[in-house]
Amino acid sequence: MSRKCEVCGKTPLKSAKVTFSHKQNVHRQAPNLQNVKVVMNGSVKKITVCSSCLKANKVQKAV
């Protein structure tokens, strides 16, 4: 399973920590993904969704 939001398509980013001496340490910033049961087309499915999509109510959680 890849680290990708199934609603908005958000994926991990590469970023660099820059020290005072300007050395760069490249690392990954992964999105905050949650496994959620969602109602899609009248059926319940389990998908991976980022927390920003959950906060914006882009998906309807199953009860």
mmCIF file of the N, C-alpha and C atoms, coordinates in Angstrom:
data_MODEL
# 
_entry.id   MODEL 
# 
loop_
_atom_site.group_PDB 
_atom_site.id 
_atom_site.type_symbol 
_atom_site.label_atom_id 
_atom_site.label_alt_id 
_atom_site.label_comp_id 
_atom_site.label_asym_id 
_atom_site.label_entity_id 
_atom_site.label_seq_id 
_atom_site.pdbx_PDB_ins_code 
_atom_site.Cartn_x 
_atom_site.Cartn_y 
_atom_site.Cartn_z 
_atom_site.occupancy 
_atom_site.B_iso_or_equiv 
_atom_site.pdbx_formal_charge 
_atom_site.auth_seq_id 
_atom_site.auth_comp_id 
_atom_site.auth_asym_id 
_atom_site.auth_atom_id 
_atom_site.pdbx_PDB_model_num 
ATOM 1   N N  . MET A 1 1  ? 0.842   -1.178 0.000  1.00 0.00 ? 1  MET A N  1 
ATOM 2   C CA . MET A 1 1  ? 0.000   0.000  0.000  1.00 0.00 ? 1  MET A CA 1 
ATOM 3   C C  . MET A 1 1  ? 0.885   1.239  0.000  1.00 0.00 ? 1  MET A C  1 
ATOM 4   N N  . SER A 1 2  ? 0.653   2.142  -0.926 1.00 0.00 ? 2  SER A N  1 
ATOM 5   C CA . SER A 1 2  ? 1.443   3.357  -0.969 1.00 0.00 ? 2  SER A CA 1 
ATOM 6   C C  . SER A 1 2  ? 0.886   4.388  0.007  1.00 0.00 ? 2  SER A C  1 
ATOM 7   N N  . ARG A 1 3  ? 1.732   5.313  0.410  1.00 0.00 ? 3  ARG A N  1 
ATOM 8   C CA . ARG A 1 3  ? 1.337   6.368  1.324  1.00 0.00 ? 3  ARG A CA 1 
ATOM 9   C C  . ARG A 1 3  ? 0.710   7.498  0.507  1.00 0.00 ? 3  ARG A C  1 
ATOM 10  N N  . LYS A 1 4  ? -0.578  7.339  0.189  1.00 0.00 ? 4  LYS A N  1 
ATOM 11  C CA . LYS A 1 4  ? -1.254  8.301  -0.674 1.00 0.00 ? 4  LYS A CA 1 
ATOM 12  C C  . LYS A 1 4  ? -2.700  8.434  -0.237 1.00 0.00 ? 4  LYS A C  1 
ATOM 13  N N  . CYS A 1 5  ? -3.202  9.664  -0.187 1.00 0.00 ? 5  CYS A N  1 
ATOM 14  C CA . CYS A 1 5  ? -4.604  9.907  0.131  1.00 0.00 ? 5  CYS A CA 1 
ATOM 15  C C  . CYS A 1 5  ? -5.444  9.542  -1.087 1.00 0.00 ? 5  CYS A C  1 
ATOM 16  N N  . GLU A 1 6  ? -6.506  8.758  -0.861 1.00 0.00 ? 6  GLU A N  1 
ATOM 17  C CA . GLU A 1 6  ? -7.338  8.314  -1.975 1.00 0.00 ? 6  GLU A CA 1 
ATOM 18  C C  . GLU A 1 6  ? -8.372  9.353  -2.391 1.00 0.00 ? 6  GLU A C  1 
ATOM 19  N N  . VAL A 1 7  ? -8.483  10.465 -1.645 1.00 0.00 ? 7  VAL A N  1 
ATOM 20  C CA . VAL A 1 7  ? -9.434  11.523 -1.994 1.00 0.00 ? 7  VAL A CA 1 
ATOM 21  C C  . VAL A 1 7  ? -8.732  12.636 -2.772 1.00 0.00 ? 7  VAL A C  1 
ATOM 22  N N  . CYS A 1 8  ? -7.669  13.198 -2.198 1.00 0.00 ? 8  CYS A N  1 
ATOM 23  C CA . CYS A 1 8  ? -7.008  14.339 -2.835 1.00 0.00 ? 8  CYS A CA 1 
ATOM 24  C C  . CYS A 1 8  ? -5.698  13.971 -3.534 1.00 0.00 ? 8  CYS A C  1 
ATOM 25  N N  . GLY A 1 9  ? -5.160  12.767 -3.281 1.00 0.00 ? 9  GLY A N  1 
ATOM 26  C CA . GLY A 1 9  ? -3.934  12.333 -3.948 1.00 0.00 ? 9  GLY A CA 1 
ATOM 27  C C  . GLY A 1 9  ? -2.661  12.864 -3.313 1.00 0.00 ? 9  GLY A C  1 
ATOM 28  N N  . LYS A 1 10 ? -2.733  13.290 -2.053 1.00 0.00 ? 10 LYS A N  1 
ATOM 29  C CA . LYS A 1 10 ? -1.561  13.829 -1.368 1.00 0.00 ? 10 LYS A CA 1 
ATOM 30  C C  . LYS A 1 10 ? -0.545  12.711 -1.126 1.00 0.00 ? 10 LYS A C  1 
ATOM 31  N N  . THR A 1 11 ? 0.738   12.972 -1.454 1.00 0.00 ? 11 THR A N  1 
ATOM 32  C CA . THR A 1 11 ? 1.817   11.989 -1.317 1.00 0.00 ? 11 THR A CA 1 
ATOM 33  C C  . THR A 1 11 ? 2.949   12.588 -0.481 1.00 0.00 ? 11 THR A C  1 
ATOM 34  N N  . PRO A 1 12 ? 3.933   11.776 -0.072 1.00 0.00 ? 12 PRO A N  1 
ATOM 35  C CA . PRO A 1 12 ? 5.065   12.309 0.695  1.00 0.00 ? 12 PRO A CA 1 
ATOM 36  C C  . PRO A 1 12 ? 5.893   13.304 -0.113 1.00 0.00 ? 12 PRO A C  1 
ATOM 37  N N  . LEU A 1 13 ? 6.501   14.263 0.607  1.00 0.00 ? 13 LEU A N  1 
ATOM 38  C CA . LEU A 1 13 ? 7.350   15.280 0.007  1.00 0.00 ? 13 LEU A CA 1 
ATOM 39  C C  . LEU A 1 13 ? 8.786   15.061 0.427  1.00 0.00 ? 13 LEU A C  1 
ATOM 40  N N  . LYS A 1 14 ? 9.729   15.574 -0.359 1.00 0.00 ? 14 LYS A N  1 
ATOM 41  C CA . LYS A 1 14 ? 11.125  15.618 0.047  1.00 0.00 ? 14 LYS A CA 1 
ATOM 42  C C  . LYS A 1 14 ? 11.417  17.037 0.505  1.00 0.00 ? 14 LYS A C  1 
ATOM 43  N N  . SER A 1 15 ? 12.079  17.152 1.651  1.00 0.00 ? 15 SER A N  1 
ATOM 44  C CA . SER A 1 15 ? 12.477  18.470 2.120  1.00 0.00 ? 15 SER A CA 1 
ATOM 45  C C  . SER A 1 15 ? 13.865  18.365 2.719  1.00 0.00 ? 15 SER A C  1 
ATOM 46  N N  . ALA A 1 16 ? 14.505  19.504 2.915  1.00 0.00 ? 16 ALA A N  1 
ATOM 47  C CA . ALA A 1 16 ? 15.869  19.528 3.418  1.00 0.00 ? 16 ALA A CA 1 
ATOM 48  C C  . ALA A 1 16 ? 15.932  20.342 4.701  1.00 0.00 ? 16 ALA A C  1 
ATOM 49  N N  . LYS A 1 17 ? 16.570  19.746 5.716  1.00 0.00 ? 17 LYS A N  1 
ATOM 50  C CA . LYS A 1 17 ? 16.900  20.491 6.920  1.00 0.00 ? 17 LYS A CA 1 
ATOM 51  C C  . LYS A 1 17 ? 18.220  21.191 6.650  1.00 0.00 ? 17 LYS A C  1 
ATOM 52  N N  . VAL A 1 18 ? 18.251  22.491 6.833  1.00 0.00 ? 18 VAL A N  1 
ATOM 53  C CA . VAL A 1 18 ? 19.458  23.259 6.550  1.00 0.00 ? 18 VAL A CA 1 
ATOM 54  C C  . VAL A 1 18 ? 20.058  23.718 7.870  1.00 0.00 ? 18 VAL A C  1 
ATOM 55  N N  . THR A 1 19 ? 21.311  23.342 8.129  1.00 0.00 ? 19 THR A N  1 
ATOM 56  C CA . THR A 1 19 ? 21.983  23.715 9.364  1.00 0.00 ? 19 THR A CA 1 
ATOM 57  C C  . THR A 1 19 ? 22.606  25.097 9.228  1.00 0.00 ? 19 THR A C  1 
ATOM 58  N N  . PHE A 1 20 ? 23.226  25.555 10.303 1.00 0.00 ? 20 PHE A N  1 
ATOM 59  C CA . PHE A 1 20 ? 23.888  26.866 10.291 1.00 0.00 ? 20 PHE A CA 1 
ATOM 60  C C  . PHE A 1 20 ? 25.043  26.885 9.294  1.00 0.00 ? 20 PHE A C  1 
ATOM 61  N N  . SER A 1 21 ? 25.738  25.753 9.158  1.00 0.00 ? 21 SER A N  1 
ATOM 62  C CA . SER A 1 21 ? 26.846  25.678 8.208  1.00 0.00 ? 21 SER A CA 1 
ATOM 63  C C  . SER A 1 21 ? 26.361  25.360 6.792  1.00 0.00 ? 21 SER A C  1 
ATOM 64  N N  . HIS A 1 22 ? 25.047  25.346 6.611  1.00 0.00 ? 22 HIS A N  1 
ATOM 65  C CA . HIS A 1 22 ? 24.368  25.144 5.330  1.00 0.00 ? 22 HIS A CA 1 
ATOM 66  C C  . HIS A 1 22 ? 24.536  23.732 4.777  1.00 0.00 ? 22 HIS A C  1 
ATOM 67  N N  . LYS A 1 23 ? 24.719  22.739 5.662  1.00 0.00 ? 23 LYS A N  1 
ATOM 68  C CA . LYS A 1 23 ? 24.631  21.347 5.245  1.00 0.00 ? 23 LYS A CA 1 
ATOM 69  C C  . LYS A 1 23 ? 23.160  21.008 5.097  1.00 0.00 ? 23 LYS A C  1 
ATOM 70  N N  . GLN A 1 24 ? 22.838  20.200 4.106  1.00 0.00 ? 24 GLN A N  1 
ATOM 71  C CA . GLN A 1 24 ? 21.438  19.838 3.888  1.00 0.00 ? 24 GLN A CA 1 
ATOM 72  C C  . GLN A 1 24 ? 21.237  18.357 4.144  1.00 0.00 ? 24 GLN A C  1 
ATOM 73  N N  . ASN A 1 25 ? 20.306  18.038 5.021  1.00 0.00 ? 25 ASN A N  1 
ATOM 74  C CA . ASN A 1 25 ? 19.911  16.673 5.294  1.00 0.00 ? 25 ASN A CA 1 
ATOM 75  C C  . ASN A 1 25 ? 18.528  16.460 4.700  1.00 0.00 ? 25 ASN A C  1 
ATOM 76  N N  . VAL A 1 26 ? 18.452  15.668 3.637  1.00 0.00 ? 26 VAL A N  1 
ATOM 77  C CA . VAL A 1 26 ? 17.183  15.447 2.941  1.00 0.00 ? 26 VAL A CA 1 
ATOM 78  C C  . VAL A 1 26 ? 16.397  14.359 3.677  1.00 0.00 ? 26 VAL A C  1 
ATOM 79  N N  . HIS A 1 27 ? 15.110  14.627 3.916  1.00 0.00 ? 27 HIS A N  1 
ATOM 80  C CA . HIS A 1 27 ? 14.244  13.651 4.575  1.00 0.00 ? 27 HIS A CA 1 
ATOM 81  C C  . HIS A 1 27 ? 12.855  13.735 3.960  1.00 0.00 ? 27 HIS A C  1 
ATOM 82  N N  . ARG A 1 28 ? 11.997  12.775 4.322  1.00 0.00 ? 28 ARG A N  1 
ATOM 83  C CA . ARG A 1 28 ? 10.637  12.716 3.778  1.00 0.00 ? 28 ARG A CA 1 
ATOM 84  C C  . ARG A 1 28 ? 9.648   13.279 4.775  1.00 0.00 ? 28 ARG A C  1 
ATOM 85  N N  . GLN A 1 29 ? 8.666   14.006 4.272  1.00 0.00 ? 29 GLN A N  1 
ATOM 86  C CA . GLN A 1 29 ? 7.546   14.462 5.084  1.00 0.00 ? 29 GLN A CA 1 
ATOM 87  C C  . GLN A 1 29 ? 6.304   13.740 4.583  1.00 0.00 ? 29 GLN A C  1 
ATOM 88  N N  . ALA A 1 30 ? 5.828   12.787 5.380  1.00 0.00 ? 30 ALA A N  1 
ATOM 89  C CA . ALA A 1 30 ? 4.676   11.988 4.973  1.00 0.00 ? 30 ALA A CA 1 
ATOM 90  C C  . ALA A 1 30 ? 3.391   12.667 5.413  1.00 0.00 ? 30 ALA A C  1 
ATOM 91  N N  . PRO A 1 31 ? 2.309   12.552 4.642  1.00 0.00 ? 31 PRO A N  1 
ATOM 92  C CA . PRO A 1 31 ? 1.026   13.115 5.052  1.00 0.00 ? 31 PRO A CA 1 
ATOM 93  C C  . PRO A 1 31 ? 0.432   12.320 6.211  1.00 0.00 ? 31 PRO A C  1 
ATOM 94  N N  . ASN A 1 32 ? -0.435  12.962 6.981  1.00 0.00 ? 32 ASN A N  1 
ATOM 95  C CA . ASN A 1 32 ? -1.091  12.321 8.117  1.00 0.00 ? 32 ASN A CA 1 
ATOM 96  C C  . ASN A 1 32 ? -2.280  11.520 7.588  1.00 0.00 ? 32 ASN A C  1 
ATOM 97  N N  . LEU A 1 33 ? -2.055  10.225 7.344  1.00 0.00 ? 33 LEU A N  1 
ATOM 98  C CA . LEU A 1 33 ? -3.073  9.372  6.744  1.00 0.00 ? 33 LEU A CA 1 
ATOM 99  C C  . LEU A 1 33 ? -3.766  8.530  7.809  1.00 0.00 ? 33 LEU A C  1 
ATOM 100 N N  . GLN A 1 34 ? -5.062  8.356  7.642  1.00 0.00 ? 34 GLN A N  1 
ATOM 101 C CA . GLN A 1 34 ? -5.883  7.569  8.550  1.00 0.00 ? 34 GLN A CA 1 
ATOM 102 C C  . GLN A 1 34 ? -6.676  6.556  7.731  1.00 0.00 ? 34 GLN A C  1 
ATOM 103 N N  . ASN A 1 35 ? -6.832  5.348  8.276  1.00 0.00 ? 35 ASN A N  1 
ATOM 104 C CA . ASN A 1 35 ? -7.694  4.349  7.658  1.00 0.00 ? 35 ASN A CA 1 
ATOM 105 C C  . ASN A 1 35 ? -9.102  4.550  8.198  1.00 0.00 ? 35 ASN A C  1 
ATOM 106 N N  . VAL A 1 36 ? -10.060 4.828  7.312  1.00 0.00 ? 36 VAL A N  1 
ATOM 107 C CA . VAL A 1 36 ? -11.410 5.213  7.718  1.00 0.00 ? 36 VAL A CA 1 
ATOM 108 C C  . VAL A 1 36 ? -12.431 4.410  6.927  1.00 0.00 ? 36 VAL A C  1 
ATOM 109 N N  . LYS A 1 37 ? -13.507 4.014  7.612  1.00 0.00 ? 37 LYS A N  1 
ATOM 110 C CA . LYS A 1 37 ? -14.645 3.410  6.919  1.00 0.00 ? 37 LYS A CA 1 
ATOM 111 C C  . LYS A 1 37 ? -15.514 4.539  6.396  1.00 0.00 ? 37 LYS A C  1 
ATOM 112 N N  . VAL A 1 38 ? -15.795 4.507  5.084  1.00 0.00 ? 38 VAL A N  1 
ATOM 113 C CA . VAL A 1 38 ? -16.470 5.603  4.398  1.00 0.00 ? 38 VAL A CA 1 
ATOM 114 C C  . VAL A 1 38 ? -17.650 5.059  3.612  1.00 0.00 ? 38 VAL A C  1 
ATOM 115 N N  . VAL A 1 39 ? -18.728 5.834  3.554  1.00 0.00 ? 39 VAL A N  1 
ATOM 116 C CA . VAL A 1 39 ? -19.876 5.485  2.713  1.00 0.00 ? 39 VAL A CA 1 
ATOM 117 C C  . VAL A 1 39 ? -19.626 6.043  1.322  1.00 0.00 ? 39 VAL A C  1 
ATOM 118 N N  . MET A 1 40 ? -19.477 5.133  0.337  1.00 0.00 ? 40 MET A N  1 
ATOM 119 C CA . MET A 1 40 ? -19.276 5.539  -1.059 1.00 0.00 ? 40 MET A CA 1 
ATOM 120 C C  . MET A 1 40 ? -20.290 4.813  -1.927 1.00 0.00 ? 40 MET A C  1 
ATOM 121 N N  . ASN A 1 41 ? -21.125 5.564  -2.626 1.00 0.00 ? 41 ASN A N  1 
ATOM 122 C CA . ASN A 1 41 ? -22.145 5.019  -3.533 1.00 0.00 ? 41 ASN A CA 1 
ATOM 123 C C  . ASN A 1 41 ? -23.067 4.028  -2.826 1.00 0.00 ? 41 ASN A C  1 
ATOM 124 N N  . GLY A 1 42 ? -23.409 4.324  -1.579 1.00 0.00 ? 42 GLY A N  1 
ATOM 125 C CA . GLY A 1 42 ? -24.330 3.482  -0.827 1.00 0.00 ? 42 GLY A CA 1 
ATOM 126 C C  . GLY A 1 42 ? -23.712 2.274  -0.156 1.00 0.00 ? 42 GLY A C  1 
ATOM 127 N N  . SER A 1 43 ? -22.417 2.036  -0.357 1.00 0.00 ? 43 SER A N  1 
ATOM 128 C CA . SER A 1 43 ? -21.752 0.905  0.287  1.00 0.00 ? 43 SER A CA 1 
ATOM 129 C C  . SER A 1 43 ? -20.619 1.421  1.177  1.00 0.00 ? 43 SER A C  1 
ATOM 130 N N  . VAL A 1 44 ? -20.246 0.601  2.160  1.00 0.00 ? 44 VAL A N  1 
ATOM 131 C CA . VAL A 1 44 ? -19.195 0.975  3.106  1.00 0.00 ? 44 VAL A CA 1 
ATOM 132 C C  . VAL A 1 44 ? -17.869 0.404  2.617  1.00 0.00 ? 44 VAL A C  1 
ATOM 133 N N  . LYS A 1 45 ? -16.854 1.279  2.512  1.00 0.00 ? 45 LYS A N  1 
ATOM 134 C CA . LYS A 1 45 ? -15.521 0.861  2.099  1.00 0.00 ? 45 LYS A CA 1 
ATOM 135 C C  . LYS A 1 45 ? -14.509 1.397  3.095  1.00 0.00 ? 45 LYS A C  1 
ATOM 136 N N  . LYS A 1 46 ? -13.365 0.727  3.201  1.00 0.00 ? 46 LYS A N  1 
ATOM 137 C CA . LYS A 1 46 ? -12.280 1.177  4.057  1.00 0.00 ? 46 LYS A CA 1 
ATOM 138 C C  . LYS A 1 46 ? -11.200 1.767  3.162  1.00 0.00 ? 46 LYS A C  1 
ATOM 139 N N  . ILE A 1 47 ? -10.937 3.072  3.304  1.00 0.00 ? 47 ILE A N  1 
ATOM 140 C CA . ILE A 1 47 ? -9.956  3.745  2.464  1.00 0.00 ? 47 ILE A CA 1 
ATOM 141 C C  . ILE A 1 47 ? -8.982  4.538  3.330  1.00 0.00 ? 47 ILE A C  1 
ATOM 142 N N  . THR A 1 48 ? -7.888  4.966  2.712  1.00 0.00 ? 48 THR A N  1 
ATOM 143 C CA . THR A 1 48 ? -6.873  5.770  3.369  1.00 0.00 ? 48 THR A CA 1 
ATOM 144 C C  . THR A 1 48 ? -7.096  7.226  3.001  1.00 0.00 ? 48 THR A C  1 
ATOM 145 N N  . VAL A 1 49 ? -7.309  8.068  4.033  1.00 0.00 ? 49 VAL A N  1 
ATOM 146 C CA . VAL A 1 49 ? -7.653  9.477  3.822  1.00 0.00 ? 49 VAL A CA 1 
ATOM 147 C C  . VAL A 1 49 ? -6.744  10.330 4.687  1.00 0.00 ? 49 VAL A C  1 
ATOM 148 N N  . CYS A 1 50 ? -6.301  11.484 4.170  1.00 0.00 ? 50 CYS A N  1 
ATOM 149 C CA . CYS A 1 50 ? -5.486  12.389 4.972  1.00 0.00 ? 50 CYS A CA 1 
ATOM 150 C C  . CYS A 1 50 ? -6.383  13.171 5.933  1.00 0.00 ? 50 CYS A C  1 
ATOM 151 N N  . SER A 1 51 ? -5.786  13.671 6.998  1.00 0.00 ? 51 SER A N  1 
ATOM 152 C CA . SER A 1 51 ? -6.553  14.345 8.045  1.00 0.00 ? 51 SER A CA 1 
ATOM 153 C C  . SER A 1 51 ? -7.161  15.656 7.552  1.00 0.00 ? 51 SER A C  1 
ATOM 154 N N  . SER A 1 52 ? -6.534  16.322 6.593  1.00 0.00 ? 52 SER A N  1 
ATOM 155 C CA . SER A 1 52 ? -7.101  17.571 6.073  1.00 0.00 ? 52 SER A CA 1 
ATOM 156 C C  . SER A 1 52 ? -8.388  17.316 5.296  1.00 0.00 ? 52 SER A C  1 
ATOM 157 N N  . CYS A 1 53 ? -8.505  16.169 4.627  1.00 0.00 ? 53 CYS A N  1 
ATOM 158 C CA . CYS A 1 53 ? -9.753  15.811 3.939  1.00 0.00 ? 53 CYS A CA 1 
ATOM 159 C C  . CYS A 1 53 ? -10.843 15.467 4.954  1.00 0.00 ? 53 CYS A C  1 
ATOM 160 N N  . LEU A 1 54 ? -10.461 14.832 6.064  1.00 0.00 ? 54 LEU A N  1 
ATOM 161 C CA . LEU A 1 54 ? -11.434 14.519 7.108  1.00 0.00 ? 54 LEU A CA 1 
ATOM 162 C C  . LEU A 1 54 ? -11.974 15.792 7.750  1.00 0.00 ? 54 LEU A C  1 
ATOM 163 N N  . LYS A 1 55 ? -11.087 16.754 8.008  1.00 0.00 ? 55 LYS A N  1 
ATOM 164 C CA . LYS A 1 55 ? -11.511 18.017 8.625  1.00 0.00 ? 55 LYS A CA 1 
ATOM 165 C C  . LYS A 1 55 ? -12.408 18.827 7.696  1.00 0.00 ? 55 LYS A C  1 
ATOM 166 N N  . ALA A 1 56 ? -12.154 18.746 6.391  1.00 0.00 ? 56 ALA A N  1 
ATOM 167 C CA . ALA A 1 56 ? -12.928 19.507 5.410  1.00 0.00 ? 56 ALA A CA 1 
ATOM 168 C C  . ALA A 1 56 ? -14.218 18.804 5.013  1.00 0.00 ? 56 ALA A C  1 
ATOM 169 N N  . ASN A 1 57 ? -14.520 17.645 5.629  1.00 0.00 ? 57 ASN A N  1 
ATOM 170 C CA . ASN A 1 57 ? -15.717 16.869 5.337  1.00 0.00 ? 57 ASN A CA 1 
ATOM 171 C C  . ASN A 1 57 ? -15.836 16.497 3.861  1.00 0.00 ? 57 ASN A C  1 
ATOM 172 N N  . LYS A 1 58 ? -14.733 16.085 3.268  1.00 0.00 ? 58 LYS A N  1 
ATOM 173 C CA . LYS A 1 58 ? -14.761 15.648 1.867  1.00 0.00 ? 58 LYS A CA 1 
ATOM 174 C C  . LYS A 1 58 ? -15.251 14.215 1.738  1.00 0.00 ? 58 LYS A C  1 
ATOM 175 N N  . VAL A 1 59 ? -15.291 13.482 2.867  1.00 0.00 ? 59 VAL A N  1 
ATOM 176 C CA . VAL A 1 59 ? -15.805 12.112 2.897  1.00 0.00 ? 59 VAL A CA 1 
ATOM 177 C C  . VAL A 1 59 ? -16.819 11.998 4.023  1.00 0.00 ? 59 VAL A C  1 
ATOM 178 N N  . GLN A 1 60 ? -17.725 11.056 3.887  1.00 0.00 ? 60 GLN A N  1 
ATOM 179 C CA . GLN A 1 60 ? -18.743 10.821 4.916  1.00 0.00 ? 60 GLN A CA 1 
ATOM 180 C C  . GLN A 1 60 ? -18.392 9.530  5.633  1.00 0.00 ? 60 GLN A C  1 
ATOM 181 N N  . LYS A 1 61 ? -18.095 9.627  6.936  1.00 0.00 ? 61 LYS A N  1 
ATOM 182 C CA . LYS A 1 61 ? -17.729 8.457  7.715  1.00 0.00 ? 61 LYS A CA 1 
ATOM 183 C C  . LYS A 1 61 ? -18.916 7.553  7.928  1.00 0.00 ? 61 LYS A C  1 
ATOM 184 N N  . ALA A 1 62 ? -18.664 6.253  7.925  1.00 0.00 ? 62 ALA A N  1 
ATOM 185 C CA . ALA A 1 62 ? -19.715 5.273  8.218  1.00 0.00 ? 62 ALA A CA 1 
ATOM 186 C C  . ALA A 1 62 ? -19.808 5.119  9.733  1.00 0.00 ? 62 ALA A C  1 
ATOM 187 N N  . VAL A 1 63 ? -21.035 4.949  10.208 1.00 0.00 ? 63 VAL A N  1 
ATOM 188 C CA . VAL A 1 63 ? -21.254 4.820  11.660 1.00 0.00 ? 63 VAL A CA 1 
ATOM 189 C C  . VAL A 1 63 ? -21.313 3.369  12.051 1.00 0.00 ? 63 VAL A C  1 
# 
